[in-house]
């Protein structure tokens, strides 16, 4: 099918490049502690994925490029969420690092894990081939191909727009909570609204009953309950 770089969908359209530079996606809106709570990954592990780790006799190389600074952007948060999800599927860090470096260098994308949709087969990561919808190309073992039917679909936790993972469902699509960097400064909100889950949790913690909070925010009781559940889960991860 020709070269791998020519056969894989590269994201280089001008509108994508405009989006990828938008301040809501790139400004450091989250601390490492925020990212740790939202993704349920220890803050030190998040740091290691960006900065690497060193100890006598052992070196852990970064998984993703470190943009510097004390905070992380939405795009970096989303990439941490992707890596965390892959780790729960037993994808090894070395393969994630290989996939990241391969897609970044061969396809010229700055944030591979949010600019490219991946598939997995249980042990490896694949990216869709452009010229054959049934064929996918291995990113964690570059150059290898597989038939689409043999590759499990990645558990979809992102909604894509302009070829970017612009909406994150941090726990499950069954829970009505999303992170959208264009709304409420990227804080978790109730899906379909701009209401931060933290604001709902604060009202409940202050003693307001669920029905009153639902009425005041024009939400259903189920939406309020999902917001409360999410905030409780976030604090358990702290």
C-alpha positions as CSV (number, residue, x, y, z in Angstrom):
1,X,0.0,0.0,0.0
2,X,3.0,2.3,-0.4
3,X,4.8,3.9,2.5
4,X,3.2,3.8,5.9
5,X,3.4,7.5,6.1
6,X,1.5,7.9,2.9
7,X,-1.0,5.2,3.8
8,X,-2.0,6.5,7.2
9,X,-4.4,9.3,7.9
10,X,-2.2,12.3,8.8
11,X,-3.9,15.3,10.4
12,X,-2.6,18.4,8.7
13,X,-5.6,20.3,7.5
14,X,-5.4,24.1,8.2
15,X,-8.5,24.1,10.4
16,X,-7.0,21.4,12.6
17,X,-3.8,23.4,13.0
18,X,-5.9,26.4,14.0
19,X,-7.8,24.4,16.6
20,X,-4.7,22.7,18.0
21,X,-3.3,26.2,18.9
22,X,-6.6,27.5,20.5
23,X,-5.9,28.8,24.1
24,X,-8.6,26.6,25.6
25,X,-6.7,23.6,24.5
26,X,-3.1,24.7,25.1
27,X,-3.0,26.9,28.1
28,X,-1.9,25.2,31.4
29,X,-5.4,25.0,33.0
30,X,-4.7,22.1,35.3
31,X,-2.2,21.3,38.0
32,X,-0.7,17.8,38.2
33,X,-3.0,17.2,41.2
34,X,-6.0,18.1,39.1
35,X,-4.9,15.7,36.4
36,X,-4.2,13.0,39.0
37,X,-7.7,13.3,40.5
38,X,-9.5,13.4,37.1
39,X,-7.6,10.5,35.6
40,X,-7.1,8.4,38.8
41,X,-3.4,8.3,38.1
42,X,-1.0,9.2,40.9
43,X,0.5,12.7,40.4
44,X,4.0,11.4,40.5
45,X,3.2,8.9,37.8
46,X,1.8,11.7,35.6
47,X,5.0,13.6,36.1
48,X,7.0,10.6,35.2
49,X,5.1,10.1,31.9
50,X,6.1,13.7,30.9
51,X,9.5,14.1,32.5
52,X,10.8,10.6,33.0
53,X,12.2,9.2,36.2
54,X,15.7,8.2,37.3
55,X,16.9,6.0,40.1
56,X,20.1,4.0,40.6
57,X,20.3,1.3,37.9
58,X,17.0,2.3,36.3
59,X,15.9,5.0,33.9
60,X,12.3,5.5,32.8
61,X,12.1,7.6,29.7
62,X,9.1,10.0,29.2
63,X,6.1,8.6,27.4
64,X,5.0,12.0,26.0
65,X,6.8,15.3,25.2
66,X,7.1,17.6,28.2
67,X,5.9,21.1,27.3
68,X,7.5,22.6,30.4
69,X,5.9,24.7,33.1
70,X,4.0,23.7,36.2
71,X,0.6,23.1,34.7
72,X,-0.8,20.9,32.0
73,X,-3.2,21.8,29.2
74,X,-6.4,20.1,28.2
75,X,-4.5,18.3,25.3
76,X,-2.0,17.0,27.9
77,X,-4.8,16.0,30.2
78,X,-6.5,14.1,27.4
79,X,-3.2,12.3,26.5
80,X,-2.8,11.3,30.2
81,X,-6.4,9.9,30.1
82,X,-5.6,7.9,27.0
83,X,-2.4,6.4,28.5
84,X,-4.3,5.6,31.7
85,X,-7.0,3.8,29.7
86,X,-4.4,1.9,27.8
87,X,-2.7,0.8,31.0
88,X,-5.9,-0.6,32.3
89,X,-6.0,-2.7,29.1
90,X,-2.5,-4.0,29.9
91,X,-0.8,-2.1,27.1
92,X,2.8,-1.8,28.1
93,X,4.4,1.7,28.6
94,X,7.2,0.8,26.1
95,X,4.6,0.2,23.4
96,X,2.8,3.4,24.2
97,X,6.0,5.3,24.0
98,X,6.8,3.6,20.7
99,X,3.4,4.4,19.3
100,X,3.6,8.1,20.5
101,X,7.1,8.6,18.9
102,X,6.1,6.8,15.7
103,X,2.9,8.8,15.1
104,X,4.5,12.1,16.1
105,X,7.5,11.7,13.8
106,X,6.0,9.9,10.8
107,X,2.7,11.8,10.7
108,X,3.9,15.1,12.0
109,X,1.2,15.5,14.7
110,X,2.1,17.3,18.0
111,X,-0.3,15.4,20.2
112,X,-0.6,11.8,18.8
113,X,-2.9,10.4,21.4
114,X,-5.6,13.1,20.9
115,X,-5.0,13.8,17.2
116,X,-5.2,10.2,16.0
117,X,-7.8,7.5,16.8
118,X,-6.3,4.3,17.9
119,X,-7.5,0.7,17.9
120,X,-6.0,-2.1,20.0
121,X,-5.8,-5.9,19.7
122,X,-5.1,-6.6,23.3
123,X,-1.3,-6.1,23.2
124,X,-0.6,-3.6,20.4
125,X,-1.9,-0.2,19.2
126,X,-3.0,0.4,15.6
127,X,-3.9,3.4,13.6
128,X,-6.3,3.4,10.7
129,X,-4.9,3.1,7.2
130,X,-6.2,5.8,4.8
131,X,-6.4,3.8,1.6
132,X,-8.0,0.6,2.9
133,X,-10.8,0.8,5.5
134,X,-10.2,-2.9,6.4
135,X,-6.5,-2.5,7.1
136,X,-4.8,-0.9,10.1
137,X,-1.1,-0.2,10.7
138,X,0.7,-1.0,13.9
139,X,2.0,2.0,15.8
140,X,3.6,0.1,18.6
141,X,5.2,-2.3,16.2
142,X,5.8,0.0,13.2
143,X,5.4,-1.5,9.8
144,X,3.1,-4.4,10.8
145,X,-0.4,-4.5,9.4
146,X,-3.6,-6.3,10.6
147,X,-7.1,-6.8,9.3
148,X,-9.7,-4.6,10.9
149,X,-11.9,-7.5,11.9
150,X,-9.2,-8.9,14.1
151,X,-8.7,-5.6,16.1
152,X,-10.9,-4.7,19.0
153,X,-12.2,-1.2,19.0
154,X,-10.7,1.1,21.6
155,X,-13.0,1.9,24.5
156,X,-14.3,5.2,23.3
157,X,-14.0,7.9,26.0
158,X,-13.6,10.8,23.6
159,X,-15.9,12.7,21.2
160,X,-13.9,13.9,18.2
161,X,-14.3,17.2,16.3
162,X,-11.8,18.6,13.8
163,X,-9.9,15.3,14.2
164,X,-9.3,16.2,17.8
165,X,-10.5,14.5,21.1
166,X,-12.3,17.6,22.2
167,X,-14.8,16.1,24.7
168,X,-13.7,13.7,27.3
169,X,-16.0,11.4,29.2
170,X,-13.8,10.9,32.4
171,X,-15.5,7.9,33.8
172,X,-18.2,6.4,31.6
173,X,-20.6,7.5,29.0
174,X,-23.3,6.2,31.3
175,X,-22.4,9.0,33.7
176,X,-23.6,12.4,32.6
177,X,-20.3,14.2,33.2
178,X,-17.8,15.5,30.6
179,X,-14.8,17.7,30.3
180,X,-14.9,20.1,27.4
181,X,-12.1,22.7,27.3
182,X,-14.3,25.2,25.6
183,X,-16.8,25.3,28.5
184,X,-16.2,26.4,32.2
185,X,-12.5,26.6,31.6
186,X,-12.2,22.8,31.1
187,X,-13.7,21.9,34.5
188,X,-15.9,18.8,34.7
189,X,-19.5,19.7,33.9
190,X,-22.8,18.0,33.6
191,X,-23.2,16.9,30.1
192,X,-25.4,19.2,28.0
193,X,-25.0,22.1,30.4
194,X,-22.2,24.4,31.5
195,X,-22.7,23.6,35.2
196,X,-19.6,22.4,37.0
197,X,-20.0,19.3,39.0
198,X,-18.1,20.9,41.8
199,X,-20.8,23.6,42.1
200,X,-23.4,20.9,42.5
201,X,-21.3,18.9,45.0
202,X,-20.8,22.1,47.1
203,X,-24.5,22.7,47.3
204,X,-25.1,19.1,48.4
205,X,-22.3,19.3,50.9
206,X,-23.8,22.4,52.4
207,X,-26.9,20.5,53.2
208,X,-29.3,21.2,50.3
209,X,-31.3,18.2,49.3
210,X,-31.0,16.6,45.9
211,X,-34.5,17.8,44.7
212,X,-33.8,21.4,45.6
213,X,-30.4,21.4,43.8
214,X,-32.0,19.8,40.7
215,X,-34.7,22.5,40.7
216,X,-32.3,25.4,41.1
217,X,-29.9,24.2,38.4
218,X,-32.7,23.0,36.1
219,X,-31.3,19.5,36.1
220,X,-32.8,16.1,36.5
221,X,-32.2,14.2,39.8
222,X,-30.1,11.7,37.8
223,X,-27.9,14.5,36.5
224,X,-27.4,15.8,40.1
225,X,-26.6,12.3,41.3
226,X,-24.1,11.7,38.6
227,X,-22.3,15.0,39.4
228,X,-22.2,14.0,43.1
229,X,-20.9,10.6,42.3
230,X,-18.2,12.0,40.1
231,X,-17.0,14.5,42.7
232,X,-17.0,11.8,45.3
233,X,-14.9,9.6,43.0
234,X,-12.5,12.5,42.3
235,X,-12.0,13.1,46.0
236,X,-11.4,9.4,46.7
237,X,-8.6,9.6,44.1
238,X,-7.0,12.6,45.7
